[in-house]
Amino acid sequence: MSSKAALAAQLARSENCSEELASAALAKTRNVAQAARLLKEGPLEVYEANQPVGSKEHGDAVFEHPYVQCLLEAAGAKVSKTLKAQSGLAAEKFLICVRTYGRAVGKKEKTSEIKQILNETGWPAKDKDKVEEKLRAAGIEDLKALQTVVKKKSLATCMTGSHQQRIDHLASIVEAKSNFNDKLKLNQMGILDMTLAALERALGPEAFKLCLIFASHEDPAVTSGKYAAALKGTPWEDRVVMGVKGAHLQVRFIEESCPKGTHVVVADDNILDFVVEQVSEEAIAKKKAEKGCNEMMRELDSKFTESPVAGLGLDLVEETDFQSYLRRAWQRRNKTKPKADDVKAWEVKLQKVGIKTISQLQKSLEKKKVDGIFDELELKALLLQRDEPLPPRKTLAVPSNSPKAPAKLELVQLIQRAGRTMKAEKSNLWSVNPSKNHFWLRGNGEQTRKRTQKTGYFEEYSVKLGLAYGAFFGFRVLHEASLYTRYGQVKDDVERSLRYWHRDKVILRFSRYGVVKSHKPGVFKASKGGISALSSAEKHQQEGTKALQGMLEDFASKYARLAEEGDRSSTGLVWQSEERHDFKKTQKEKAARKEEQAAGSEAGIRRRWKRGSLTLQASEEEKKEEEEVASEELADQKKPRGRPRKEPLLEQSSDAKKVTASKGASSSSPNKRPVATPTSNRRKLEKKAVNLPAAKRQKTQKD
């Protein structure tokens, strides 16, 4: 051991810290005394100079402090070691970081099996305690040992002094007991029982190799040794990294401790399960028949994998570089996204002349060997793509007679697909579905499969503005200060979503997947621990409201607004979706263009006439002409029509005259026309427009 390593080991023992942190403190200071002072007084000074929540510099002073710099150096060494130990391509590597606070163990220990049995007897508490002491003194600690004693009929020997009726009562309970439901209650669970257990179920027994646990250096559960005691003897024992206080600052600490470009996945410490939609109809029906709940989703299990396109006769494969090249050229030529069949058609054309690689295609383009295969615009697109970087590969859905189960673990597949998709979509943030509702997860899966059958590409994500769920999300390390959250830990996932959208105009959300948490997210509850451990309901509410108002005033007013009464919102905001950066038109402009196109067709006019939105704008000359026509028609009605009426030969009596006059008033001439008005003429024109030929109708609308 070198002298520096020996000094670091000695300092670590004296200050009760890791050797990596002690070594970083020695490198930061001039001598051992100064290093010891930094390790002792640094944790108390770190947050004194921190800027207030909501300021543009919030958190900067914390990370500038020498003690936090030492923490970052020690964390960086552990991160590099963990990434280096992973096998596979560098682009496929990732690191899962579990951020935790005050959740080393549950608030109370699990009730023993003996106590659970005695609780079923209904005896007084004092009597149960006495019997428990006698049983433990006899070496009986669990149900199995107690069943053995009852079987040998020696229970009375262990319960000396107890009434025979009670002995028989306890024996009957033990005989009827086959096993125990050893499931812990939520307040009995620690980090080992929640997130770490869920990761082991999803990733297998070697899950710890992909993960690190980031705890706060000042967490009482850390300083008291509870985390060390809880993790002792487990594979997670040496995976703990000392970070900083505050969920939002901890994410920044994780990012600054990782090399630029690293794919980091952050998980909360109270995740009970990672879940995904259930694809198999048979499995859904079976679970429903057993009266199980949430039949349309299942837990991610390392022992079972299911293809997201199971039952469709398709396999998911990654497209080749040659196919990526052709796809991008086709898109350049046609100004729209291609289907897999479109790219396949180009590929088949080239394979017929022996071209199967990018280099062969480029040589053939130079020698003009493919001029007869493609038209001028297609050749131009292929030539222009030669000077462009190769686009990221997509996942193809290809026909298969015997689909095979995916070889990789499903959670690993999800994370690696997210990494590739971030590159393809020029995004730097992704997450799972904020909801664990199995109907929604299944519905999103159905939409994905329909889209896959239509396009031939498997795309299970959305790119719209929305919440990147803070319980489980991933990002690409950029070390950009503009992406660090500044408005506290209560709404840090909302702020993170808005900041990354402000930068990229893309957020990836894999809506087939979700997580089940021990408590409802975003709601304060003193007993749930985590960020609620040092807060109150009133303080939690005030901090959340202030954070939302602050970020909207600062930069996010274009993307969201505060939720009002009657709005459905789980975040306190209503997202105002904005178009992605590479679209030329806004959604409103697209809708207006579609309306104009529909207006030119007879069906479009009839639909608009039916709903009353069709109006023909009349010019001043047309209005004047309508008035002249109406006045002429009115004058024309006053003129006598038909033959003149002959005078009667004999004079009629006064009564007959009255009858004749009344008949004349009630009956109208068949040639008599109603009085015309500008309004009635307008209606005639509008009705007439429905049956006009296309050319005349367009001219009428233009006028």
SULRALIN-V412354 format. One record per backbone hydrogen bond with DSSP energy under -1.0 kcal/mol. NH is the residue of the N-H (numbers start at 1). CO is the residue of the C=O. If there is no record, write none. Layout:
# SULRALIN-V412354
NH_CO + NH_CO
This chain:
# SULRALIN-V412354
6_2 + 7_3 + 8_4 + 9_5 + 10_6 + 11_7 + 12_8 + 13_9 + 14_10 + 15_11 + 17_12 + 22_18 + 23_19 + 24_20 + 25_21 + 26_22 + 27_23 + 28_24 + 29_25 + 35_31 + 36_32 + 37_33 + 38_34 + 39_35 + 40_36 + 41_37 + 42_38 + 45_41 + 46_42 + 48_45 + 54_486 + 55_52 + 58_55 + 60_57 + 63_59 + 64_60 + 69_65 + 70_66 + 71_67 + 72_68 + 73_69 + 74_70 + 75_71 + 76_72 + 77_73 + 78_74 + 79_75 + 80_76 + 81_77 + 82_78 + 83_79 + 84_80 + 85_81 + 95_263 + 96_210 + 97_265 + 98_212 + 99_267 + 100_214 + 107_187 + 116_112 + 117_113 + 118_114 + 119_115 + 120_117 + 121_118 + 128_124 + 129_125 + 130_126 + 131_127 + 132_128 + 133_129 + 134_130 + 135_131 + 136_132 + 137_133 + 138_134 + 139_136 + 140_135 + 146_142 + 147_143 + 148_144 + 149_145 + 150_146 + 151_147 + 152_148 + 153_150 + 154_149 + 158_154 + 159_155 + 162_159 + 167_163 + 168_164 + 169_165 + 170_166 + 171_167 + 172_168 + 173_169 + 174_170 + 175_171 + 176_172 + 182_180 + 188_185 + 189_186 + 191_103 + 194_190 + 196_191 + 198_194 + 199_195 + 200_196 + 201_197 + 202_198 + 203_199 + 204_200 + 207_204 + 209_206 + 210_207 + 211_208 + 212_96 + 213_239 + 214_98 + 215_241 + 217_243 + 219_216 + 222_219 + 223_219 + 224_220 + 225_222 + 227_221 + 229_225 + 230_226 + 231_227 + 234_231 + 237_234 + 239_236 + 241_213 + 243_215 + 250_246 + 251_247 + 252_248 + 253_249 + 254_250 + 255_251 + 256_252 + 257_253 + 258_255 + 261_477 + 262_259 + 264_475 + 265_95 + 266_473 + 267_97 + 268_471 + 272_516 + 273_516 + 275_514 + 276_298 + 277_512 + 278_296 + 284_280 + 285_281 + 286_282 + 287_283 + 288_284 + 289_285 + 290_286 + 291_288 + 292_287 + 297_294 + 298_276 + 300_274 + 302_201 + 304_301 + 310_307 + 312_309 + 315_398 + 317_396 + 319_394 + 324_320 + 325_321 + 326_322 + 327_323 + 328_324 + 329_325 + 330_326 + 331_327 + 332_328 + 333_329 + 334_330 + 335_331 + 340_455 + 343_339 + 344_340 + 345_341 + 346_342 + 347_343 + 348_344 + 349_345 + 350_346 + 351_347 + 352_348 + 354_351 + 355_350 + 361_357 + 362_358 + 363_359 + 364_360 + 365_361 + 366_362 + 367_363 + 369_364 + 373_370 + 374_370 + 379_375 + 380_376 + 381_377 + 382_378 + 383_379 + 384_380 + 385_381 + 387_384 + 388_385 + 396_317 + 397_456 + 398_315 + 400_313 + 413_409 + 414_410 + 415_411 + 416_412 + 417_413 + 418_414 + 419_415 + 420_416 + 421_417 + 422_418 + 423_419 + 424_420 + 425_421 + 427_422 + 430_474 + 431_508 + 432_472 + 433_513 + 441_437 + 442_438 + 443_439 + 444_440 + 445_441 + 446_442 + 447_443 + 448_444 + 449_445 + 450_446 + 451_447 + 452_448 + 453_449 + 454_450 + 455_451 + 456_452 + 458_395 + 462_509 + 473_266 + 474_430 + 475_264 + 476_428 + 477_262 + 483_480 + 484_481 + 495_491 + 496_492 + 497_493 + 498_494 + 499_495 + 500_496 + 501_497 + 502_498 + 503_499 + 504_500 + 505_501 + 508_429 + 509_462 + 510_431 + 511_509 + 513_510 + 514_275 + 516_273 + 518_270 + 523_520 + 528_525 + 530_101 + 532_529 + 533_530 + 535_532 + 540_536 + 541_537 + 542_538 + 543_539 + 544_540 + 545_541 + 546_542 + 547_543 + 548_544 + 549_545 + 550_546 + 551_547 + 552_548 + 553_549 + 554_550 + 555_551 + 556_551 + 557_552 + 559_556 + 560_556 + 561_574 + 563_572 + 567_564 + 574_561 + 576_559 + 583_580 + 590_586 + 591_587 + 592_588 + 593_589 + 594_590 + 595_591 + 596_592 + 597_593 + 598_594 + 599_595 + 601_598 + 605_601 + 606_602 + 607_603 + 608_604 + 609_605 + 610_606 + 611_607 + 613_608 + 623_619 + 624_620 + 625_621 + 626_622 + 627_623 + 628_624 + 629_625 + 630_626 + 631_627 + 632_628 + 633_629 + 634_630 + 635_631 + 636_632 + 637_633 + 657_653 + 658_654 + 659_655 + 660_656 + 661_657 + 662_658 + 663_659 + 664_660 + 665_661 + 666_662 + 667_663 + 672_669 + 681_677 + 682_678 + 683_679 + 684_680 + 685_681 + 686_682 + 687_683 + 688_684 + 689_685 + 697_693 + 698_694 + 699_695 + 700_696 + 701_697 + 702_698 + 703_699
